[in-house]
Amino acid sequence: MKTIWFKKFGWLYIPVHPLGFVATLLAILFMVPVCMAVVRNGHSASDDLYEIFVYGTCTAFWWKWVAEQTS
């Protein structure tokens, strides 16, 4: 029996199982120190966005893959 972690709602995936919430929380907890370090060491807003984009897209693709596989 397959456990449903996320429920598809249009283009979004909403966590409905504790493991879905854990996956979402891990993604957020990973991005917080990344964003803080980028902003602390950045020279301009465009530099910050370029650096955050790399980590943000990788994290978003990982999270979306997990959500698709468990919905």
mmCIF file of the N, C-alpha and C atoms, coordinates in Angstrom:
data_MODEL
# 
_entry.id   MODEL 
# 
loop_
_atom_site.group_PDB 
_atom_site.id 
_atom_site.type_symbol 
_atom_site.label_atom_id 
_atom_site.label_alt_id 
_atom_site.label_comp_id 
_atom_site.label_asym_id 
_atom_site.label_entity_id 
_atom_site.label_seq_id 
_atom_site.pdbx_PDB_ins_code 
_atom_site.Cartn_x 
_atom_site.Cartn_y 
_atom_site.Cartn_z 
_atom_site.occupancy 
_atom_site.B_iso_or_equiv 
_atom_site.pdbx_formal_charge 
_atom_site.auth_seq_id 
_atom_site.auth_comp_id 
_atom_site.auth_asym_id 
_atom_site.auth_atom_id 
_atom_site.pdbx_PDB_model_num 
ATOM 1   N N  . MET A 1 1  ? 0.832  -1.174 0.000  1.00 0.00 ? 1  MET A N  1 
ATOM 2   C CA . MET A 1 1  ? 0.000  0.000  0.000  1.00 0.00 ? 1  MET A CA 1 
ATOM 3   C C  . MET A 1 1  ? 0.882  1.245  0.000  1.00 0.00 ? 1  MET A C  1 
ATOM 4   N N  . LYS A 1 2  ? 0.577  2.154  -0.902 1.00 0.00 ? 2  LYS A N  1 
ATOM 5   C CA . LYS A 1 2  ? 1.373  3.367  -1.053 1.00 0.00 ? 2  LYS A CA 1 
ATOM 6   C C  . LYS A 1 2  ? 0.841  4.459  -0.124 1.00 0.00 ? 2  LYS A C  1 
ATOM 7   N N  . THR A 1 3  ? 1.736  5.063  0.651  1.00 0.00 ? 3  THR A N  1 
ATOM 8   C CA . THR A 1 3  ? 1.352  6.151  1.536  1.00 0.00 ? 3  THR A CA 1 
ATOM 9   C C  . THR A 1 3  ? 1.399  7.464  0.760  1.00 0.00 ? 3  THR A C  1 
ATOM 10  N N  . ILE A 1 4  ? 0.344  8.249  0.862  1.00 0.00 ? 4  ILE A N  1 
ATOM 11  C CA . ILE A 1 4  ? 0.250  9.536  0.177  1.00 0.00 ? 4  ILE A CA 1 
ATOM 12  C C  . ILE A 1 4  ? 0.818  10.615 1.102  1.00 0.00 ? 4  ILE A C  1 
ATOM 13  N N  . TRP A 1 5  ? 1.909  11.264 0.659  1.00 0.00 ? 5  TRP A N  1 
ATOM 14  C CA . TRP A 1 5  ? 2.520  12.340 1.446  1.00 0.00 ? 5  TRP A CA 1 
ATOM 15  C C  . TRP A 1 5  ? 1.978  13.694 1.038  1.00 0.00 ? 5  TRP A C  1 
ATOM 16  N N  . PHE A 1 6  ? 1.681  13.854 -0.256 1.00 0.00 ? 6  PHE A N  1 
ATOM 17  C CA . PHE A 1 6  ? 1.249  15.132 -0.800 1.00 0.00 ? 6  PHE A CA 1 
ATOM 18  C C  . PHE A 1 6  ? -0.032 14.935 -1.602 1.00 0.00 ? 6  PHE A C  1 
ATOM 19  N N  . LYS A 1 7  ? -0.834 15.986 -1.668 1.00 0.00 ? 7  LYS A N  1 
ATOM 20  C CA . LYS A 1 7  ? -2.032 15.976 -2.487 1.00 0.00 ? 7  LYS A CA 1 
ATOM 21  C C  . LYS A 1 7  ? -1.875 17.059 -3.538 1.00 0.00 ? 7  LYS A C  1 
ATOM 22  N N  . LYS A 1 8  ? -2.115 16.697 -4.796 1.00 0.00 ? 8  LYS A N  1 
ATOM 23  C CA . LYS A 1 8  ? -1.984 17.662 -5.879 1.00 0.00 ? 8  LYS A CA 1 
ATOM 24  C C  . LYS A 1 8  ? -3.202 18.573 -5.880 1.00 0.00 ? 8  LYS A C  1 
ATOM 25  N N  . PHE A 1 9  ? -2.949 19.869 -5.909 1.00 0.00 ? 9  PHE A N  1 
ATOM 26  C CA . PHE A 1 9  ? -4.001 20.875 -5.908 1.00 0.00 ? 9  PHE A CA 1 
ATOM 27  C C  . PHE A 1 9  ? -3.673 21.875 -7.008 1.00 0.00 ? 9  PHE A C  1 
ATOM 28  N N  . GLY A 1 10 ? -4.146 21.592 -8.233 1.00 0.00 ? 10 GLY A N  1 
ATOM 29  C CA . GLY A 1 10 ? -3.778 22.428 -9.373 1.00 0.00 ? 10 GLY A CA 1 
ATOM 30  C C  . GLY A 1 10 ? -2.318 22.201 -9.715 1.00 0.00 ? 10 GLY A C  1 
ATOM 31  N N  . TRP A 1 11 ? -1.534 23.284 -9.686 1.00 0.00 ? 11 TRP A N  1 
ATOM 32  C CA . TRP A 1 11 ? -0.099 23.176 -9.948 1.00 0.00 ? 11 TRP A CA 1 
ATOM 33  C C  . TRP A 1 11 ? 0.692  22.937 -8.672 1.00 0.00 ? 11 TRP A C  1 
ATOM 34  N N  . LEU A 1 12 ? 0.054  23.007 -7.539 1.00 0.00 ? 12 LEU A N  1 
ATOM 35  C CA . LEU A 1 12 ? 0.740  22.911 -6.260 1.00 0.00 ? 12 LEU A CA 1 
ATOM 36  C C  . LEU A 1 12 ? 0.605  21.520 -5.660 1.00 0.00 ? 12 LEU A C  1 
ATOM 37  N N  . TYR A 1 13 ? 1.503  21.220 -4.751 1.00 0.00 ? 13 TYR A N  1 
ATOM 38  C CA . TYR A 1 13 ? 1.424  20.001 -3.954 1.00 0.00 ? 13 TYR A CA 1 
ATOM 39  C C  . TYR A 1 13 ? 1.333  20.417 -2.500 1.00 0.00 ? 13 TYR A C  1 
ATOM 40  N N  . ILE A 1 14 ? 0.329  19.894 -1.805 1.00 0.00 ? 14 ILE A N  1 
ATOM 41  C CA . ILE A 1 14 ? 0.101  20.248 -0.409 1.00 0.00 ? 14 ILE A CA 1 
ATOM 42  C C  . ILE A 1 14 ? 0.415  19.028 0.445  1.00 0.00 ? 14 ILE A C  1 
ATOM 43  N N  . PRO A 1 15 ? 1.291  19.173 1.452  1.00 0.00 ? 15 PRO A N  1 
ATOM 44  C CA . PRO A 1 15 ? 1.590  18.026 2.322  1.00 0.00 ? 15 PRO A CA 1 
ATOM 45  C C  . PRO A 1 15 ? 0.364  17.628 3.144  1.00 0.00 ? 15 PRO A C  1 
ATOM 46  N N  . VAL A 1 16 ? 0.063  16.332 3.146  1.00 0.00 ? 16 VAL A N  1 
ATOM 47  C CA . VAL A 1 16 ? -1.082 15.828 3.909  1.00 0.00 ? 16 VAL A CA 1 
ATOM 48  C C  . VAL A 1 16 ? -0.670 14.744 4.898  1.00 0.00 ? 16 VAL A C  1 
ATOM 49  N N  . HIS A 1 17 ? 0.584  14.372 4.904  1.00 0.00 ? 17 HIS A N  1 
ATOM 50  C CA . HIS A 1 17 ? 1.113  13.326 5.776  1.00 0.00 ? 17 HIS A CA 1 
ATOM 51  C C  . HIS A 1 17 ? 2.296  13.919 6.546  1.00 0.00 ? 17 HIS A C  1 
ATOM 52  N N  . PRO A 1 18 ? 2.563  13.453 7.749  1.00 0.00 ? 18 PRO A N  1 
ATOM 53  C CA . PRO A 1 18 ? 3.711  13.994 8.499  1.00 0.00 ? 18 PRO A CA 1 
ATOM 54  C C  . PRO A 1 18 ? 5.032  13.941 7.724  1.00 0.00 ? 18 PRO A C  1 
ATOM 55  N N  . LEU A 1 19 ? 5.243  12.910 6.926  1.00 0.00 ? 19 LEU A N  1 
ATOM 56  C CA . LEU A 1 19 ? 6.488  12.841 6.148  1.00 0.00 ? 19 LEU A CA 1 
ATOM 57  C C  . LEU A 1 19 ? 6.519  13.907 5.050  1.00 0.00 ? 19 LEU A C  1 
ATOM 58  N N  . GLY A 1 20 ? 5.374  14.291 4.533  1.00 0.00 ? 20 GLY A N  1 
ATOM 59  C CA . GLY A 1 20 ? 5.315  15.394 3.581  1.00 0.00 ? 20 GLY A CA 1 
ATOM 60  C C  . GLY A 1 20 ? 5.693  16.705 4.238  1.00 0.00 ? 20 GLY A C  1 
ATOM 61  N N  . PHE A 1 21 ? 5.215  16.894 5.468  1.00 0.00 ? 21 PHE A N  1 
ATOM 62  C CA . PHE A 1 21 ? 5.589  18.092 6.217  1.00 0.00 ? 21 PHE A CA 1 
ATOM 63  C C  . PHE A 1 21 ? 7.078  18.087 6.545  1.00 0.00 ? 21 PHE A C  1 
ATOM 64  N N  . VAL A 1 22 ? 7.626  16.924 6.845  1.00 0.00 ? 22 VAL A N  1 
ATOM 65  C CA . VAL A 1 22 ? 9.063  16.820 7.140  1.00 0.00 ? 22 VAL A CA 1 
ATOM 66  C C  . VAL A 1 22 ? 9.883  17.168 5.897  1.00 0.00 ? 22 VAL A C  1 
ATOM 67  N N  . ALA A 1 23 ? 9.498  16.665 4.741  1.00 0.00 ? 23 ALA A N  1 
ATOM 68  C CA . ALA A 1 23 ? 10.218 16.968 3.498  1.00 0.00 ? 23 ALA A CA 1 
ATOM 69  C C  . ALA A 1 23 ? 10.163 18.465 3.202  1.00 0.00 ? 23 ALA A C  1 
ATOM 70  N N  . THR A 1 24 ? 9.002  19.066 3.407  1.00 0.00 ? 24 THR A N  1 
ATOM 71  C CA . THR A 1 24 ? 8.860  20.507 3.182  1.00 0.00 ? 24 THR A CA 1 
ATOM 72  C C  . THR A 1 24 ? 9.706  21.291 4.177  1.00 0.00 ? 24 THR A C  1 
ATOM 73  N N  . LEU A 1 25 ? 9.671  20.884 5.424  1.00 0.00 ? 25 LEU A N  1 
ATOM 74  C CA . LEU A 1 25 ? 10.458 21.566 6.453  1.00 0.00 ? 25 LEU A CA 1 
ATOM 75  C C  . LEU A 1 25 ? 11.959 21.440 6.188  1.00 0.00 ? 25 LEU A C  1 
ATOM 76  N N  . LEU A 1 26 ? 12.404 20.276 5.739  1.00 0.00 ? 26 LEU A N  1 
ATOM 77  C CA . LEU A 1 26 ? 13.826 20.101 5.410  1.00 0.00 ? 26 LEU A CA 1 
ATOM 78  C C  . LEU A 1 26 ? 14.257 21.018 4.278  1.00 0.00 ? 26 LEU A C  1 
ATOM 79  N N  . ALA A 1 27 ? 13.404 21.169 3.268  1.00 0.00 ? 27 ALA A N  1 
ATOM 80  C CA . ALA A 1 27 ? 13.727 22.063 2.157  1.00 0.00 ? 27 ALA A CA 1 
ATOM 81  C C  . ALA A 1 27 ? 13.842 23.507 2.647  1.00 0.00 ? 27 ALA A C  1 
ATOM 82  N N  . ILE A 1 28 ? 12.919 23.911 3.497  1.00 0.00 ? 28 ILE A N  1 
ATOM 83  C CA . ILE A 1 28 ? 12.954 25.278 4.031  1.00 0.00 ? 28 ILE A CA 1 
ATOM 84  C C  . ILE A 1 28 ? 14.165 25.466 4.935  1.00 0.00 ? 28 ILE A C  1 
ATOM 85  N N  . LEU A 1 29 ? 14.421 24.494 5.807  1.00 0.00 ? 29 LEU A N  1 
ATOM 86  C CA . LEU A 1 29 ? 15.564 24.600 6.720  1.00 0.00 ? 29 LEU A CA 1 
ATOM 87  C C  . LEU A 1 29 ? 16.898 24.614 5.983  1.00 0.00 ? 29 LEU A C  1 
ATOM 88  N N  . PHE A 1 30 ? 16.953 23.982 4.820  1.00 0.00 ? 30 PHE A N  1 
ATOM 89  C CA . PHE A 1 30 ? 18.177 24.041 4.022  1.00 0.00 ? 30 PHE A CA 1 
ATOM 90  C C  . PHE A 1 30 ? 18.364 25.418 3.403  1.00 0.00 ? 30 PHE A C  1 
ATOM 91  N N  . MET A 1 31 ? 17.264 26.021 2.932  1.00 0.00 ? 31 MET A N  1 
ATOM 92  C CA . MET A 1 31 ? 17.377 27.287 2.223  1.00 0.00 ? 31 MET A CA 1 
ATOM 93  C C  . MET A 1 31 ? 17.623 28.489 3.142  1.00 0.00 ? 31 MET A C  1 
ATOM 94  N N  . VAL A 1 32 ? 17.198 28.418 4.389  1.00 0.00 ? 32 VAL A N  1 
ATOM 95  C CA . VAL A 1 32 ? 17.372 29.568 5.292  1.00 0.00 ? 32 VAL A CA 1 
ATOM 96  C C  . VAL A 1 32 ? 18.844 29.919 5.484  1.00 0.00 ? 32 VAL A C  1 
ATOM 97  N N  . PRO A 1 33 ? 19.718 28.989 5.890  1.00 0.00 ? 33 PRO A N  1 
ATOM 98  C CA . PRO A 1 33 ? 21.126 29.390 6.045  1.00 0.00 ? 33 PRO A CA 1 
ATOM 99  C C  . PRO A 1 33 ? 21.808 29.710 4.721  1.00 0.00 ? 33 PRO A C  1 
ATOM 100 N N  . VAL A 1 34 ? 21.349 29.081 3.636  1.00 0.00 ? 34 VAL A N  1 
ATOM 101 C CA . VAL A 1 34 ? 21.916 29.411 2.327  1.00 0.00 ? 34 VAL A CA 1 
ATOM 102 C C  . VAL A 1 34 ? 21.623 30.870 1.995  1.00 0.00 ? 34 VAL A C  1 
ATOM 103 N N  . CYS A 1 35 ? 20.372 31.280 2.162  1.00 0.00 ? 35 CYS A N  1 
ATOM 104 C CA . CYS A 1 35 ? 20.003 32.669 1.871  1.00 0.00 ? 35 CYS A CA 1 
ATOM 105 C C  . CYS A 1 35 ? 20.718 33.638 2.798  1.00 0.00 ? 35 CYS A C  1 
ATOM 106 N N  . MET A 1 36 ? 20.842 33.282 4.070  1.00 0.00 ? 36 MET A N  1 
ATOM 107 C CA . MET A 1 36 ? 21.538 34.161 5.007  1.00 0.00 ? 36 MET A CA 1 
ATOM 108 C C  . MET A 1 36 ? 23.004 34.327 4.624  1.00 0.00 ? 36 MET A C  1 
ATOM 109 N N  . ALA A 1 37 ? 23.660 33.249 4.226  1.00 0.00 ? 37 ALA A N  1 
ATOM 110 C CA . ALA A 1 37 ? 25.072 33.329 3.836  1.00 0.00 ? 37 ALA A CA 1 
ATOM 111 C C  . ALA A 1 37 ? 25.247 34.125 2.549  1.00 0.00 ? 37 ALA A C  1 
ATOM 112 N N  . VAL A 1 38 ? 24.345 33.936 1.607  1.00 0.00 ? 38 VAL A N  1 
ATOM 113 C CA . VAL A 1 38 ? 24.446 34.664 0.337  1.00 0.00 ? 38 VAL A CA 1 
ATOM 114 C C  . VAL A 1 38 ? 24.256 36.155 0.562  1.00 0.00 ? 38 VAL A C  1 
ATOM 115 N N  . VAL A 1 39 ? 23.255 36.511 1.357  1.00 0.00 ? 39 VAL A N  1 
ATOM 116 C CA . VAL A 1 39 ? 23.002 37.931 1.616  1.00 0.00 ? 39 VAL A CA 1 
ATOM 117 C C  . VAL A 1 39 ? 24.151 38.547 2.408  1.00 0.00 ? 39 VAL A C  1 
ATOM 118 N N  . ARG A 1 40 ? 24.699 37.797 3.352  1.00 0.00 ? 40 ARG A N  1 
ATOM 119 C CA . ARG A 1 40 ? 25.812 38.308 4.167  1.00 0.00 ? 40 ARG A CA 1 
ATOM 120 C C  . ARG A 1 40 ? 27.055 38.557 3.318  1.00 0.00 ? 40 ARG A C  1 
ATOM 121 N N  . ASN A 1 41 ? 27.318 37.672 2.353  1.00 0.00 ? 41 ASN A N  1 
ATOM 122 C CA . ASN A 1 41 ? 28.543 37.777 1.564  1.00 0.00 ? 41 ASN A CA 1 
ATOM 123 C C  . ASN A 1 41 ? 28.336 38.417 0.201  1.00 0.00 ? 41 ASN A C  1 
ATOM 124 N N  . GLY A 1 42 ? 27.118 38.807 -0.129 1.00 0.00 ? 42 GLY A N  1 
ATOM 125 C CA . GLY A 1 42 ? 26.828 39.343 -1.454 1.00 0.00 ? 42 GLY A CA 1 
ATOM 126 C C  . GLY A 1 42 ? 27.273 40.783 -1.610 1.00 0.00 ? 42 GLY A C  1 
ATOM 127 N N  . HIS A 1 43 ? 27.443 41.168 -2.875 1.00 0.00 ? 43 HIS A N  1 
ATOM 128 C CA . HIS A 1 43 ? 27.859 42.528 -3.185 1.00 0.00 ? 43 HIS A CA 1 
ATOM 129 C C  . HIS A 1 43 ? 26.703 43.369 -3.696 1.00 0.00 ? 43 HIS A C  1 
ATOM 130 N N  . SER A 1 44 ? 25.732 42.721 -4.328 1.00 0.00 ? 44 SER A N  1 
ATOM 131 C CA . SER A 1 44 ? 24.578 43.452 -4.837 1.00 0.00 ? 44 SER A CA 1 
ATOM 132 C C  . SER A 1 44 ? 23.383 42.507 -4.882 1.00 0.00 ? 44 SER A C  1 
ATOM 133 N N  . ALA A 1 45 ? 22.217 43.088 -5.119 1.00 0.00 ? 45 ALA A N  1 
ATOM 134 C CA . ALA A 1 45 ? 20.995 42.281 -5.158 1.00 0.00 ? 45 ALA A CA 1 
ATOM 135 C C  . ALA A 1 45 ? 21.034 41.278 -6.311 1.00 0.00 ? 45 ALA A C  1 
ATOM 136 N N  . SER A 1 46 ? 21.572 41.680 -7.448 1.00 0.00 ? 46 SER A N  1 
ATOM 137 C CA . SER A 1 46 ? 21.623 40.758 -8.589 1.00 0.00 ? 46 SER A CA 1 
ATOM 138 C C  . SER A 1 46 ? 22.588 39.599 -8.316 1.00 0.00 ? 46 SER A C  1 
ATOM 139 N N  . ASP A 1 47 ? 23.697 39.857 -7.660 1.00 0.00 ? 47 ASP A N  1 
ATOM 140 C CA . ASP A 1 47 ? 24.611 38.775 -7.280 1.00 0.00 ? 47 ASP A CA 1 
ATOM 141 C C  . ASP A 1 47 ? 23.926 37.796 -6.329 1.00 0.00 ? 47 ASP A C  1 
ATOM 142 N N  . ASP A 1 48 ? 23.182 38.355 -5.380 1.00 0.00 ? 48 ASP A N  1 
ATOM 143 C CA . ASP A 1 48 ? 22.471 37.502 -4.423 1.00 0.00 ? 48 ASP A CA 1 
ATOM 144 C C  . ASP A 1 48 ? 21.460 36.616 -5.141 1.00 0.00 ? 48 ASP A C  1 
ATOM 145 N N  . LEU A 1 49 ? 20.711 37.192 -6.065 1.00 0.00 ? 49 LEU A N  1 
ATOM 146 C CA . LEU A 1 49 ? 19.703 36.414 -6.792 1.00 0.00 ? 49 LEU A CA 1 
ATOM 147 C C  . LEU A 1 49 ? 20.335 35.321 -7.639 1.00 0.00 ? 49 LEU A C  1 
ATOM 148 N N  . TYR A 1 50 ? 21.460 35.612 -8.270 1.00 0.00 ? 50 TYR A N  1 
ATOM 149 C CA . TYR A 1 50 ? 22.147 34.586 -9.064 1.00 0.00 ? 50 TYR A CA 1 
ATOM 150 C C  . TYR A 1 50 ? 22.590 33.415 -8.192 1.00 0.00 ? 50 TYR A C  1 
ATOM 151 N N  . GLU A 1 51 ? 23.118 33.701 -7.021 1.00 0.00 ? 51 GLU A N  1 
ATOM 152 C CA . GLU A 1 51 ? 23.590 32.628 -6.148 1.00 0.00 ? 51 GLU A CA 1 
ATOM 153 C C  . GLU A 1 51 ? 22.435 31.853 -5.525 1.00 0.00 ? 51 GLU A C  1 
ATOM 154 N N  . ILE A 1 52 ? 21.391 32.558 -5.099 1.00 0.00 ? 52 ILE A N  1 
ATOM 155 C CA . ILE A 1 52 ? 20.239 31.881 -4.506 1.00 0.00 ? 52 ILE A CA 1 
ATOM 156 C C  . ILE A 1 52 ? 19.521 31.034 -5.548 1.00 0.00 ? 52 ILE A C  1 
ATOM 157 N N  . PHE A 1 53 ? 19.518 31.482 -6.807 1.00 0.00 ? 53 PHE A N  1 
ATOM 158 C CA . PHE A 1 53 ? 18.839 30.752 -7.875 1.00 0.00 ? 53 PHE A CA 1 
ATOM 159 C C  . PHE A 1 53 ? 19.352 29.322 -7.990 1.00 0.00 ? 53 PHE A C  1 
ATOM 160 N N  . VAL A 1 54 ? 20.655 29.131 -7.898 1.00 0.00 ? 54 VAL A N  1 
ATOM 161 C CA . VAL A 1 54 ? 21.242 27.798 -8.049 1.00 0.00 ? 54 VAL A CA 1 
ATOM 162 C C  . VAL A 1 54 ? 20.741 26.864 -6.956 1.00 0.00 ? 54 VAL A C  1 
ATOM 163 N N  . TYR A 1 55 ? 20.839 27.289 -5.717 1.00 0.00 ? 55 TYR A N  1 
ATOM 164 C CA . TYR A 1 55 ? 20.401 26.445 -4.605 1.00 0.00 ? 55 TYR A CA 1 
ATOM 165 C C  . TYR A 1 55 ? 18.886 26.323 -4.559 1.00 0.00 ? 55 TYR A C  1 
ATOM 166 N N  . GLY A 1 56 ? 18.197 27.402 -4.862 1.00 0.00 ? 56 GLY A N  1 
ATOM 167 C CA . GLY A 1 56 ? 16.739 27.396 -4.820 1.00 0.00 ? 56 GLY A CA 1 
ATOM 168 C C  . GLY A 1 56 ? 16.124 26.475 -5.856 1.00 0.00 ? 56 GLY A C  1 
ATOM 169 N N  . THR A 1 57 ? 16.658 26.482 -7.077 1.00 0.00 ? 57 THR A N  1 
ATOM 170 C CA . THR A 1 57 ? 16.100 25.610 -8.111 1.00 0.00 ? 57 THR A CA 1 
ATOM 171 C C  . THR A 1 57 ? 16.405 24.143 -7.813 1.00 0.00 ? 57 THR A C  1 
ATOM 172 N N  . CYS A 1 58 ? 17.599 23.854 -7.347 1.00 0.00 ? 58 CYS A N  1 
ATOM 173 C CA . CYS A 1 58 ? 17.925 22.465 -7.003 1.00 0.00 ? 58 CYS A CA 1 
ATOM 174 C C  . CYS A 1 58 ? 17.034 21.960 -5.871 1.00 0.00 ? 58 CYS A C  1 
ATOM 175 N N  . THR A 1 59 ? 16.826 22.777 -4.865 1.00 0.00 ? 59 THR A N  1 
ATOM 176 C CA . THR A 1 59 ? 15.966 22.387 -3.747 1.00 0.00 ? 59 THR A CA 1 
ATOM 177 C C  . THR A 1 59 ? 14.522 22.234 -4.204 1.00 0.00 ? 59 THR A C  1 
ATOM 178 N N  . ALA A 1 60 ? 14.053 23.156 -5.040 1.00 0.00 ? 60 ALA A N  1 
ATOM 179 C CA . ALA A 1 60 ? 12.669 23.089 -5.526 1.00 0.00 ? 60 ALA A CA 1 
ATOM 180 C C  . ALA A 1 60 ? 12.456 21.859 -6.396 1.00 0.00 ? 60 ALA A C  1 
ATOM 181 N N  . PHE A 1 61 ? 13.415 21.540 -7.263 1.00 0.00 ? 61 PHE A N  1 
ATOM 182 C CA . PHE A 1 61 ? 13.274 20.343 -8.094 1.00 0.00 ? 61 PHE A CA 1 
ATOM 183 C C  . PHE A 1 61 ? 13.293 19.085 -7.242 1.00 0.00 ? 61 PHE A C  1 
ATOM 184 N N  . TRP A 1 62 ? 14.132 19.016 -6.234 1.00 0.00 ? 62 TRP A N  1 
ATOM 185 C CA . TRP A 1 62 ? 14.166 17.865 -5.333 1.00 0.00 ? 62 TRP A CA 1 
ATOM 186 C C  . TRP A 1 62 ? 12.832 17.718 -4.623 1.00 0.00 ? 62 TRP A C  1 
ATOM 187 N N  . TRP A 1 63 ? 12.321 18.826 -4.067 1.00 0.00 ? 63 TRP A N  1 
ATOM 188 C CA . TRP A 1 63 ? 11.059 18.794 -3.336 1.00 0.00 ? 63 TRP A CA 1 
ATOM 189 C C  . TRP A 1 63 ? 9.907  18.397 -4.259 1.00 0.00 ? 63 TRP A C  1 
ATOM 190 N N  . LYS A 1 64 ? 9.893  18.934 -5.476 1.00 0.00 ? 64 LYS A N  1 
ATOM 191 C CA . LYS A 1 64 ? 8.813  18.618 -6.423 1.00 0.00 ? 64 LYS A CA 1 
ATOM 192 C C  . LYS A 1 64 ? 8.884  17.159 -6.839 1.00 0.00 ? 64 LYS A C  1 
ATOM 193 N N  . TRP A 1 65 ? 10.076 16.623 -7.018 1.00 0.00 ? 65 TRP A N  1 
ATOM 194 C CA . TRP A 1 65 ? 10.205 15.213 -7.384 1.00 0.00 ? 65 TRP A CA 1 
ATOM 195 C C  . TRP A 1 65 ? 9.651  14.335 -6.267 1.00 0.00 ? 65 TRP A C  1 
ATOM 196 N N  . VAL A 1 66 ? 9.990  14.643 -5.032 1.00 0.00 ? 66 VAL A N  1 
ATOM 197 C CA . VAL A 1 66 ? 9.459  13.880 -3.893 1.00 0.00 ? 66 VAL A CA 1 
ATOM 198 C C  . VAL A 1 66 ? 7.942  13.995 -3.850 1.00 0.00 ? 66 VAL A C  1 
ATOM 199 N N  . ALA A 1 67 ? 7.430  15.203 -4.060 1.00 0.00 ? 67 ALA A N  1 
ATOM 200 C CA . ALA A 1 67 ? 5.985  15.413 -4.021 1.00 0.00 ? 67 ALA A CA 1 
ATOM 201 C C  . ALA A 1 67 ? 5.281  14.640 -5.142 1.00 0.00 ? 67 ALA A C  1 
ATOM 202 N N  . GLU A 1 68 ? 5.859  14.625 -6.330 1.00 0.00 ? 68 GLU A N  1 
ATOM 203 C CA . GLU A 1 68 ? 5.248  13.883 -7.445 1.00 0.00 ? 68 GLU A CA 1 
ATOM 204 C C  . GLU A 1 68 ? 5.263  12.382 -7.198 1.00 0.00 ? 68 GLU A C  1 
ATOM 205 N N  . GLN A 1 69 ? 6.346  11.884 -6.650 1.00 0.00 ? 69 GLN A N  1 
ATOM 206 C CA . GLN A 1 69 ? 6.469  10.448 -6.425 1.00 0.00 ? 69 GLN A CA 1 
ATOM 207 C C  . GLN A 1 69 ? 5.567  9.942  -5.293 1.00 0.00 ? 69 GLN A C  1 
ATOM 208 N N  . THR A 1 70 ? 5.194  10.833 -4.387 1.00 0.00 ? 70 THR A N  1 
ATOM 209 C CA . THR A 1 70 ? 4.418  10.394 -3.224 1.00 0.00 ? 70 THR A CA 1 
ATOM 210 C C  . THR A 1 70 ? 3.019  10.980 -3.212 1.00 0.00 ? 70 THR A C  1 
ATOM 211 N N  . SER A 1 71 ? 2.542  11.473 -4.340 1.00 0.00 ? 71 SER A N  1 
ATOM 212 C CA . SER A 1 71 ? 1.179  12.003 -4.380 1.00 0.00 ? 71 SER A CA 1 
ATOM 213 C C  . SER A 1 71 ? 0.247  11.027 -5.087 1.00 0.00 ? 71 SER A C  1 
# 
